[in-house]
Amino acid sequence: MNTNDLPVIELQGTPRERGLIHGESLKTSIAAVLEHWLSDLGNYGSNDSGTTCWNVDTYLDGLLSNTRYLQAIEKTAPHLLEELKGIADASGQPFSHILGLNLMDEEWVYGLRNSLDKPTHKCTAFATSKQTDGISYAGQNMDICSWSEGYQVLFRHMATEDKPEVLLFAIAGSLGLNGLNASGVGVTCNTLSQLDFATDGLPVAFVVRLILEQQGLDAAVSLLKKLHHASGQNYILSSRDQALCFECSSTSVVPYTPEPLNGRLFHTNHPLISSDISTIKALAETPTANTQARLDSITQRLGNTKTKVTLSEIKAALSAHDNPSHPVSRRCNKTGSSIGYTAGSVIYEFTSPPRLHLAAGPPCETEYLCFDFLSSESSLGEGDHS
């Protein structure tokens, strides 16, 4: 998608009202997304019985009935559940389909647990804080399904009395993939399928949204540590003064602090510190050639702490094809792979107020546009830096 064509949709009101606006505004796109998503479910490799694919209804029913994700959402984020119901009602789609679409990482784990050959190499994240006389940045390439092309969207969640304005990158029908809020808190997330999972934990999309409701980095970190996580995941929580990296599993939240990099953090899709490895072979033995190559590329480009990192250098790093077989910026996979396409690239610039730079597709193919907050009270959360 050309970033100039990216829909930018304002969401305001109650959670249900926001969902209704989302569902009505993107009704046609949501229908198309669900058609692609449903056709993709269960179709990766063979299961234990040798079947080449699963019946979609059986597969989806198993994902929802054999887990307790819905109960975890009801307990921890009931307002986001109301938003989901609003999306389903306004778009005219079954709630089970909207819910399932928002269990993206959890569905990949479910597929791997059922011996499907689900690819797990996706997303490259970074943060550069503590730059002397320089601006702090964070962001990532969001690598997801190639069929998401053309359905990217930027949601502007308007501020409420207790929650800041949020700029949220997403695909139609989803609660969001990553984002930045007007209080100067940014979040990126990378799958770590090797780590322990929980079928009664809170799914990734809901974790991201809860983090972006926080007014400062301290509150965001505190929240992340308290949550019961459904999927192995790396989160980088960033602000003007600091970026913090955590590898989360169902049993632990482990901070990753590479001291030699002095405030610079890089992560892809293999654990760098956590030892809470899954006992399931299909998860624990995920290959890492792709994820290591992408980590090497962005670290080599942005890891020199003797120089300040500039916005142009970050854009070049996120657009890189240093390893042609395993590029950081991944063009659309015409075979329809479940993974393997950079649907969007975000850069959080921690000026005052902060700004979002977004490329709606592989940054090697489409340019970044800059998005500002509308809230006049936008700030960087002074006095709340972990």
VOPAGU-2260 file (C-alpha; in pm, 1 decimal, decimal comma):
REM VOPAGU-2260
SITE   aa  ch    i         X         Y         Z
SITE  MET   A    0       0,0       0,0       0,0
SITE  ASN   A    1     118,3     349,1     -76,2
SITE  THR   A    2     128,5     528,7     258,6
SITE  ASN   A    3     -57,2     821,6     104,3
SITE  ASP   A    4    -354,1     585,7      58,5
SITE  LEU   A    5    -356,0     471,5     421,7
SITE  PRO   A    6    -695,7     521,9     591,7
SITE  VAL   A    7    -670,1     725,0     912,8
SITE  ILE   A    8    -977,4     672,2    1129,1
SITE  GLU   A    9   -1067,0     865,7    1443,3
SITE  LEU   A   10   -1218,0     657,8    1721,9
SITE  GLN   A   11   -1390,7     819,4    2017,7
SITE  GLY   A   12   -1666,9     759,9    2271,1
SITE  THR   A   13   -1722,0     447,3    2476,9
SITE  PRO   A   14   -1534,8     126,1    2390,1
SITE  ARG   A   15   -1842,9      -7,0    2213,7
SITE  GLU   A   16   -1886,4     319,1    2022,4
SITE  ARG   A   17   -1524,8     302,3    1908,5
SITE  GLY   A   18   -1581,1     -51,6    1788,8
SITE  LEU   A   19   -1893,6      53,5    1601,3
SITE  ILE   A   20   -1704,0     332,8    1423,3
SITE  HIS   A   21   -1426,7      88,0    1333,9
SITE  GLY   A   22   -1668,7    -177,3    1205,4
SITE  GLU   A   23   -1883,3      62,3    1002,8
SITE  SER   A   24   -1591,1     257,5     853,2
SITE  LEU   A   25   -1405,8     -54,8     739,5
SITE  LYS   A   26   -1695,3    -290,4     674,2
SITE  THR   A   27   -1584,2    -391,7     324,9
SITE  SER   A   28   -1218,5    -428,8     423,7
SITE  ILE   A   29   -1304,5    -635,2     731,1
SITE  ALA   A   30   -1507,2    -874,3     517,4
SITE  ALA   A   31   -1212,7    -913,6     279,5
SITE  VAL   A   32    -962,3    -958,8     564,0
SITE  LEU   A   33   -1174,5   -1230,7     722,3
SITE  GLU   A   34   -1213,4   -1409,2     391,1
SITE  HIS   A   35    -834,6   -1418,9     348,3
SITE  TRP   A   36    -775,0   -1509,9     711,8
SITE  LEU   A   37   -1026,7   -1795,2     713,7
SITE  SER   A   38    -886,8   -1939,9     392,1
SITE  ASP   A   39    -541,9   -1940,9     553,2
SITE  LEU   A   40    -639,5   -2115,0     877,5
SITE  GLY   A   41    -519,1   -2469,4     912,2
SITE  ASN   A   42    -354,5   -2478,9     571,0
SITE  TYR   A   43      10,9   -2494,8     668,1
SITE  GLY   A   44     162,4   -2837,8     626,3
SITE  SER   A   45       9,1   -3158,9     752,5
SITE  ASN   A   46    -109,6   -3261,0    1096,9
SITE  ASP   A   47     -30,8   -3583,9    1281,6
SITE  SER   A   48    -286,8   -3780,3    1082,1
SITE  GLY   A   49    -127,0   -3677,6     754,9
SITE  THR   A   50    -414,8   -3452,1     652,4
SITE  THR   A   51    -289,9   -3169,5     431,5
SITE  CYS   A   52    -526,6   -2915,1     578,1
SITE  TRP   A   53    -789,8   -2873,0     847,6
SITE  ASN   A   54   -1154,9   -2795,2     811,2
SITE  VAL   A   55   -1170,2   -2423,7     887,9
SITE  ASP   A   56   -1471,0   -2447,2    1119,5
SITE  THR   A   57   -1316,2   -2736,9    1311,4
SITE  TYR   A   58    -984,1   -2556,8    1341,5
SITE  LEU   A   59   -1136,9   -2228,6    1460,9
SITE  ASP   A   60   -1368,5   -2407,3    1702,9
SITE  GLY   A   61   -1068,7   -2586,7    1849,1
SITE  LEU   A   62    -874,6   -2261,8    1887,6
SITE  LEU   A   63   -1159,5   -2099,7    2080,2
SITE  SER   A   64   -1302,3   -2395,1    2274,7
SITE  ASN   A   65    -971,8   -2549,7    2384,5
SITE  THR   A   66    -837,4   -2225,4    2527,9
SITE  ARG   A   67    -953,4   -1968,9    2782,0
SITE  TYR   A   68    -843,3   -1654,6    2602,6
SITE  LEU   A   69   -1193,9   -1511,0    2608,4
SITE  GLN   A   70   -1216,7   -1553,4    2984,7
SITE  ALA   A   71    -876,8   -1385,1    3026,8
SITE  ILE   A   72    -994,6   -1089,8    2816,9
SITE  GLU   A   73   -1320,2   -1065,3    3014,5
SITE  LYS   A   74   -1122,5   -1054,3    3339,5
SITE  THR   A   75    -835,6    -824,0    3240,8
SITE  ALA   A   76    -962,5    -605,2    2956,2
SITE  PRO   A   77   -1345,6    -610,1    2947,7
SITE  HIS   A   78   -1357,4    -271,5    2775,7
SITE  LEU   A   79   -1157,7    -410,9    2483,5
SITE  LEU   A   80   -1398,8    -701,7    2462,9
SITE  GLU   A   81   -1678,9    -446,2    2424,9
SITE  GLU   A   82   -1482,3    -280,6    2146,2
SITE  LEU   A   83   -1450,4    -616,6    1969,2
SITE  LYS   A   84   -1824,9    -672,3    1997,0
SITE  GLY   A   85   -1883,5    -330,3    1844,4
SITE  ILE   A   86   -1655,0    -415,7    1550,9
SITE  ALA   A   87   -1842,2    -741,8    1493,1
SITE  ASP   A   88   -2187,7    -584,0    1515,5
SITE  ALA   A   89   -2114,2    -288,9    1286,6
SITE  SER   A   90   -1928,3    -495,2    1027,3
SITE  GLY   A   91   -2193,4    -767,2    1024,1
SITE  GLN   A   92   -1936,3   -1038,8    1096,0
SITE  PRO   A   93   -1957,7   -1325,6    1349,2
SITE  PHE   A   94   -1801,6   -1233,0    1681,4
SITE  SER   A   95   -1604,0   -1559,6    1680,2
SITE  HIS   A   96   -1433,0   -1452,2    1356,7
SITE  ILE   A   97   -1344,5   -1106,3    1489,9
SITE  LEU   A   98   -1214,1   -1259,7    1812,3
SITE  GLY   A   99   -1012,7   -1519,6    1624,7
SITE  LEU   A  100    -857,4   -1255,7    1398,8
SITE  ASN   A  101    -735,7   -1078,6    1713,8
SITE  LEU   A  102    -564,5   -1395,1    1838,1
SITE  MET   A  103    -299,4   -1373,9    1567,4
SITE  ASP   A  104       3,8   -1485,5    1769,9
SITE  GLU   A  105    -201,4   -1731,4    1970,6
SITE  GLU   A  106    -334,1   -1895,8    1653,7
SITE  TRP   A  107      22,4   -1942,8    1527,0
SITE  VAL   A  108     113,3   -2117,9    1853,3
SITE  TYR   A  109    -203,8   -2328,2    1832,4
SITE  GLY   A  110    -111,4   -2434,4    1480,6
SITE  LEU   A  111     240,7   -2532,0    1585,4
SITE  ARG   A  112      99,6   -2729,3    1877,1
SITE  ASN   A  113    -113,6   -2918,3    1625,6
SITE  SER   A  114     186,4   -3002,0    1406,8
SITE  LEU   A  115     112,4   -2746,3    1136,8
SITE  ASP   A  116     417,4   -2597,0     973,0
SITE  LYS   A  117     341,7   -2242,1    1083,3
SITE  PRO   A  118     622,5   -1996,0    1001,3
SITE  THR   A  119     729,8   -1783,8    1298,2
SITE  HIS   A  120     997,3   -1549,1    1160,6
SITE  LYS   A  121     842,7   -1206,9    1179,1
SITE  CYS   A  122     918,5    -853,5    1297,6
SITE  THR   A  123    1238,9    -660,5    1361,5
SITE  ALA   A  124    1241,1    -408,5    1649,2
SITE  PHE   A  125    1481,9    -147,9    1780,8
SITE  ALA   A  126    1519,5     138,9    2026,6
SITE  THR   A  127    1785,3     408,3    2060,4
SITE  SER   A  128    1767,1     598,4    2386,4
SITE  LYS   A  129    2021,9     788,3    2596,8
SITE  GLN   A  130    2161,5     962,8    2290,0
SITE  THR   A  131    2382,2    1251,3    2399,0
SITE  ASP   A  132    2233,1    1570,3    2252,6
SITE  GLY   A  133    2016,2    1354,7    2031,6
SITE  ILE   A  134    1654,4    1246,9    1989,9
SITE  SER   A  135    1546,1     903,9    2111,0
SITE  TYR   A  136    1375,7     668,6    1867,3
SITE  ALA   A  137    1209,0     327,9    1872,6
SITE  GLY   A  138    1005,4     122,7    1629,7
SITE  GLN   A  139     982,3    -189,0    1419,5
SITE  ASN   A  140     895,5    -358,9    1096,1
SITE  MET   A  141     567,3    -546,3    1149,5
SITE  ASP   A  142     590,6    -866,9     948,5
SITE  ILE   A  143     259,8   -1048,7     922,2
SITE  CYS   A  144      40,5   -1214,2     660,2
SITE  SER   A  145      99,5   -1120,9     297,8
SITE  TRP   A  146    -276,8   -1103,7     244,7
SITE  SER   A  147    -288,5    -803,3     478,2
SITE  GLU   A  148    -165,1    -587,7     190,6
SITE  GLY   A  149    -420,3    -321,3     110,7
SITE  TYR   A  150    -600,5    -349,7     443,9
SITE  GLN   A  151    -360,8    -150,6     664,2
SITE  VAL   A  152    -508,1     131,5     872,2
SITE  LEU   A  153    -400,0     391,1    1126,0
SITE  PHE   A  154    -640,5     441,0    1414,7
SITE  ARG   A  155    -636,8     762,0    1612,5
SITE  HIS   A  156    -789,4     681,7    1950,2
SITE  MET   A  157    -893,3    1016,1    2095,0
SITE  ALA   A  158    -801,1    1095,3    2453,6
SITE  THR   A  159   -1038,5    1044,5    2744,6
SITE  GLU   A  160   -1024,1    1180,9    3099,2
SITE  ASP   A  161    -785,4     906,8    3208,7
SITE  LYS   A  162    -629,3     778,6    2885,2
SITE  PRO   A  163    -400,6     957,2    2638,2
SITE  GLU   A  164    -452,5     988,3    2264,4
SITE  VAL   A  165    -305,6     690,4    2076,2
SITE  LEU   A  166    -180,0     643,9    1721,0
SITE  LEU   A  167    -227,6     274,5    1649,6
SITE  PHE   A  168    -114,2      80,6    1343,6
SITE  ALA   A  169    -348,0    -206,4    1254,4
SITE  ILE   A  170    -519,6    -405,8     984,0
SITE  ALA   A  171    -895,0    -377,6     936,3
SITE  GLY   A  172   -1082,9    -568,2    1205,6
SITE  SER   A  173    -790,7    -583,9    1448,9
SITE  LEU   A  174    -751,2    -400,0    1777,8
SITE  GLY   A  175    -400,5    -294,2    1678,7
SITE  LEU   A  176     -48,6    -418,2    1615,0
SITE  ASN   A  177     173,8    -151,2    1771,0
SITE  GLY   A  178     165,5     217,7    1848,5
SITE  LEU   A  179     259,7     533,2    2031,6
SITE  ASN   A  180      61,3     747,8    2272,5
SITE  ALA   A  181      61,2    1121,8    2333,6
SITE  SER   A  182     219,6    1075,2    2677,5
SITE  GLY   A  183     533,0     948,5    2504,2
SITE  VAL   A  184     496,3     572,6    2555,0
SITE  GLY   A  185     566,6     347,2    2258,2
SITE  VAL   A  186     543,4     -31,4    2228,4
SITE  THR   A  187     678,6    -285,6    1981,8
SITE  CYS   A  188     626,1    -662,4    1994,5
SITE  ASN   A  189     805,0    -960,0    1838,7
SITE  THR   A  190     693,9   -1323,6    1854,9
SITE  LEU   A  191     911,3   -1560,0    2060,1
SITE  SER   A  192     737,5   -1888,6    1987,0
SITE  GLN   A  193    1016,8   -2079,3    2162,6
SITE  LEU   A  194     897,0   -1955,7    2504,0
SITE  ASP   A  195     628,6   -2110,5    2721,5
SITE  PHE   A  196     269,7   -2020,1    2637,1
SITE  ALA   A  197     -55,4   -2023,3    2837,0
SITE  THR   A  198    -397,2   -2107,8    2696,1
SITE  ASP   A  199    -553,6   -1897,3    2972,9
SITE  GLY   A  200    -328,0   -1593,9    2932,8
SITE  LEU   A  201    -395,8   -1250,7    2785,1
SITE  PRO   A  202    -337,2   -1240,2    2406,7
SITE  VAL   A  203     -79,2   -1007,2    2256,7
SITE  ALA   A  204    -318,3    -761,0    2088,7
SITE  PHE   A  205    -480,8    -687,2    2423,6
SITE  VAL   A  206    -144,9    -646,2    2598,1
SITE  VAL   A  207     -43,7    -386,3    2337,7
SITE  ARG   A  208    -364,5    -191,5    2381,8
SITE  LEU   A  209    -340,8    -189,5    2762,1
SITE  ILE   A  210      18,6     -65,0    2747,1
SITE  LEU   A  211     -82,2     223,9    2523,1
SITE  GLU   A  212    -347,7     332,2    2774,0
SITE  GLN   A  213     -75,1     413,9    3028,0
SITE  GLN   A  214      31,4     771,5    3100,6
SITE  GLY   A  215     401,6     697,0    3146,6
SITE  LEU   A  216     673,8     436,1    3114,7
SITE  ASP   A  217     665,0     340,5    3484,5
SITE  ALA   A  218     297,6     249,6    3462,8
SITE  ALA   A  219     347,3      59,8    3135,9
SITE  VAL   A  220     631,1    -149,8    3279,3
SITE  SER   A  221     436,3    -221,9    3598,5
SITE  LEU   A  222     140,3    -339,6    3393,3
SITE  LEU   A  223     350,7    -563,0    3167,6
SITE  LYS   A  224     502,9    -736,7    3469,4
SITE  LYS   A  225     163,1    -806,0    3627,8
SITE  LEU   A  226      -5,7    -960,3    3326,1
SITE  HIS   A  227     -41,9   -1333,7    3264,9
SITE  HIS   A  228      89,5   -1365,1    2909,0
SITE  ALA   A  229     -64,4   -1602,9    2657,6
SITE  SER   A  230     224,8   -1608,3    2410,1
SITE  GLY   A  231     601,2   -1588,4    2415,8
SITE  GLN   A  232     675,1   -1232,4    2313,3
SITE  ASN   A  233     938,4    -962,9    2319,7
SITE  TYR   A  234     813,2    -615,8    2408,8
SITE  ILE   A  235    1019,6    -298,6    2387,8
SITE  LEU   A  236     859,5     -19,8    2590,5
SITE  SER   A  237    1005,5     315,2    2498,6
SITE  SER   A  238    1002,0     680,3    2600,6
SITE  ARG   A  239    1220,7     986,4    2547,9
SITE  ASP   A  240    1460,7     901,4    2832,3
SITE  GLN   A  241    1463,4     524,8    2830,8
SITE  ALA   A  242    1377,0     207,9    2641,0
SITE  LEU   A  243    1323,5    -119,9    2822,1
SITE  CYS   A  244    1314,8    -465,8    2667,2
SITE  PHE   A  245    1133,4    -768,0    2811,5
SITE  GLU   A  246    1104,7   -1129,1    2702,2
SITE  CYS   A  247     766,1   -1249,7    2826,0
SITE  SER   A  248     644,5   -1605,6    2863,9
SITE  SER   A  249     352,4   -1758,6    3048,8
SITE  THR   A  250     570,0   -1791,1    3359,9
SITE  SER   A  251     810,4   -1498,0    3354,6
SITE  VAL   A  252     886,2   -1145,0    3239,5
SITE  VAL   A  253    1263,8   -1121,4    3194,6
SITE  PRO   A  254    1437,0    -788,0    3126,6
SITE  TYR   A  255    1704,6    -780,0    2858,3
SITE  THR   A  256    1967,8    -512,3    2918,6
SITE  PRO   A  257    2268,7    -532,5    2683,9
SITE  GLU   A  258    2498,4    -287,3    2864,1
SITE  PRO   A  259    2758,9    -252,4    2583,9
SITE  LEU   A  260    2491,5    -107,4    2355,9
SITE  ASN   A  261    2427,0     179,2    2602,5
SITE  GLY   A  262    2056,2     229,6    2554,3
SITE  ARG   A  263    2031,7      68,1    2212,0
SITE  LEU   A  264    1810,2    -235,5    2185,1
SITE  PHE   A  265    1753,3    -473,4    1896,0
SITE  HIS   A  266    1531,5    -779,0    1878,6
SITE  THR   A  267    1387,8   -1023,4    1629,4
SITE  ASN   A  268    1235,9   -1368,7    1691,5
SITE  HIS   A  269    1462,0   -1571,4    1915,3
SITE  PRO   A  270    1515,7   -1536,4    2293,0
SITE  LEU   A  271    1825,7   -1341,0    2392,1
SITE  ILE   A  272    1799,1   -1398,4    2766,1
SITE  SER   A  273    1491,8   -1594,6    2876,5
SITE  SER   A  274    1538,0   -1965,4    2948,6
SITE  ASP   A  275    1166,4   -2042,8    2985,6
SITE  ILE   A  276    1166,4   -2257,7    2674,2
SITE  SER   A  277     856,6   -2452,5    2576,9
SITE  THR   A  278     860,1   -2828,4    2627,5
SITE  ILE   A  279     676,1   -2873,9    2296,6
SITE  LYS   A  280     925,4   -2971,9    2027,1
SITE  ALA   A  281     750,7   -2786,2    1745,4
SITE  LEU   A  282     785,3   -2461,6    1938,5
SITE  ALA   A  283    1126,0   -2503,1    2102,1
SITE  GLU   A  284    1306,3   -2607,8    1784,7
SITE  THR   A  285    1197,5   -2320,0    1562,5
SITE  PRO   A  286    1491,7   -2240,1    1327,0
SITE  THR   A  287    1663,9   -1905,2    1378,8
SITE  ALA   A  288    1867,6   -1846,1    1059,5
SITE  ASN   A  289    1622,2   -1583,2     941,0
SITE  THR   A  290    1580,1   -1408,6    1273,6
SITE  GLN   A  291    1958,2   -1404,8    1337,7
SITE  ALA   A  292    2027,7   -1249,2     999,5
SITE  ARG   A  293    1778,5    -969,1    1058,6
SITE  LEU   A  294    1915,4    -908,2    1408,8
SITE  ASP   A  295    2270,0    -886,9    1272,4
SITE  SER   A  296    2163,4    -642,4    1002,2
SITE  ILE   A  297    1991,9    -387,5    1224,2
SITE  THR   A  298    2250,9    -417,8    1502,1
SITE  GLN   A  299    2537,2    -352,0    1262,2
SITE  ARG   A  300    2358,9     -52,9    1110,2
SITE  LEU   A  301    2239,8     117,0    1430,6
SITE  GLY   A  302    2456,8     -29,0    1706,5
SITE  ASN   A  303    2757,6     205,0    1694,0
SITE  THR   A  304    2717,9     404,8    2017,1
SITE  LYS   A  305    2999,6     641,4    1920,0
SITE  THR   A  306    2767,6     817,1    1678,3
SITE  LYS   A  307    2416,4     956,6    1706,3
SITE  VAL   A  308    2147,3     769,4    1520,1
SITE  THR   A  309    1952,9     981,4    1273,8
SITE  LEU   A  310    1604,9     933,4    1136,7
SITE  SER   A  311    1741,8     874,1     785,7
SITE  GLU   A  312    1975,6     601,2     914,5
SITE  ILE   A  313    1684,0     429,9    1091,2
SITE  LYS   A  314    1475,0     436,1     774,9
SITE  ALA   A  315    1765,9     284,2     581,9
SITE  ALA   A  316    1812,7      11,2     844,8
SITE  LEU   A  317    1444,8     -82,5     836,1
SITE  SER   A  318    1456,1     -87,3     453,9
SITE  ALA   A  319    1766,1    -306,7     440,1
SITE  HIS   A  320    1835,1    -615,9     230,1
SITE  ASP   A  321    2181,8    -683,9     371,6
SITE  ASN   A  322    2107,7   -1056,2     354,8
SITE  PRO   A  323    1900,8   -1103,6      36,7
SITE  SER   A  324    1761,0   -1433,6     165,8
SITE  HIS   A  325    1659,1   -1284,9     499,2
SITE  PRO   A  326    1597,1    -909,7     451,0
SITE  VAL   A  327    1474,4    -675,9     722,9
SITE  SER   A  328    1222,4    -519,6     482,5
SITE  ARG   A  329    1021,7    -801,9     330,1
SITE  ARG   A  330     833,0    -762,6       3,5
SITE  CYS   A  331     494,5    -923,5     -50,6
SITE  ASN   A  332     509,8   -1301,3     -76,4
SITE  LYS   A  333     295,1   -1378,7    -379,3
SITE  THR   A  334     246,3   -1738,9    -266,1
SITE  GLY   A  335      28,6   -1616,7      19,6
SITE  SER   A  336     251,0   -1715,7     311,5
SITE  SER   A  337     109,8   -1669,8     661,4
SITE  ILE   A  338     427,9   -1478,6     742,1
SITE  GLY   A  339     683,4   -1305,0     531,6
SITE  TYR   A  340     553,5    -958,0     448,8
SITE  THR   A  341     634,7    -624,7     610,4
SITE  ALA   A  342     281,2    -486,6     632,0
SITE  GLY   A  343     406,0    -168,4     796,7
SITE  SER   A  344     708,3      -0,5     947,5
SITE  VAL   A  345     680,2     239,7    1242,1
SITE  ILE   A  346     930,1     479,6    1394,9
SITE  TYR   A  347     853,8     661,3    1719,2
SITE  GLU   A  348    1030,7     996,7    1741,1
SITE  PHE   A  349    1040,1    1119,3    2100,9
SITE  THR   A  350    1031,9    1492,2    2045,9
SITE  SER   A  351     790,5    1703,2    2249,5
SITE  PRO   A  352     522,2    1616,5    2157,8
SITE  PRO   A  353     621,5    1277,7    2012,9
SITE  ARG   A  354     561,2    1189,5    1649,2
SITE  LEU   A  355     491,0     872,7    1452,7
SITE  HIS   A  356     657,5     794,3    1122,0
SITE  LEU   A  357     477,5     517,9     933,2
SITE  ALA   A  358     529,9     332,6     606,2
SITE  ALA   A  359     219,1     132,4     514,2
SITE  GLY   A  360     406,2    -159,3     364,1
SITE  PRO   A  361     771,9    -258,2     315,3
SITE  PRO   A  362     977,7      59,7     363,9
SITE  CYS   A  363    1199,5     -50,6      76,0
SITE  GLU   A  364     894,9       7,0    -145,5
SITE  THR   A  365     684,7     281,0      15,2
SITE  GLU   A  366     781,5     605,1     186,3
SITE  TYR   A  367     722,8     705,6     546,2
SITE  LEU   A  368     472,2     974,4     638,8
SITE  CYS   A  369     478,3    1164,3     967,8
SITE  PHE   A  370     170,7    1173,1    1192,7
SITE  ASP   A  371     124,0    1416,1    1481,6
SITE  PHE   A  372    -105,9    1403,8    1781,3
SITE  LEU   A  373    -410,4    1629,9    1790,8
SITE  SER   A  374    -423,4    1658,6    2170,6
SITE  SER   A  375    -297,7    1998,5    2277,6
SITE  GLU   A  376    -186,5    1847,6    2609,3
SITE  SER   A  377      48,0    1597,0    2440,5
SITE  SER   A  378     359,7    1559,4    2652,6
SITE  LEU   A  379     637,0    1316,0    2726,0
SITE  GLY   A  380     524,9    1216,5    3073,3
SITE  GLU   A  381     762,2    1437,4    3267,4
SITE  GLY   A  382     855,6    1285,3    3600,7
SITE  ASP   A  383     759,2     931,9    3496,8
SITE  HIS   A  384    1069,7     779,0    3346,0
SITE  SER   A  385    1171,1     435,8    3469,0
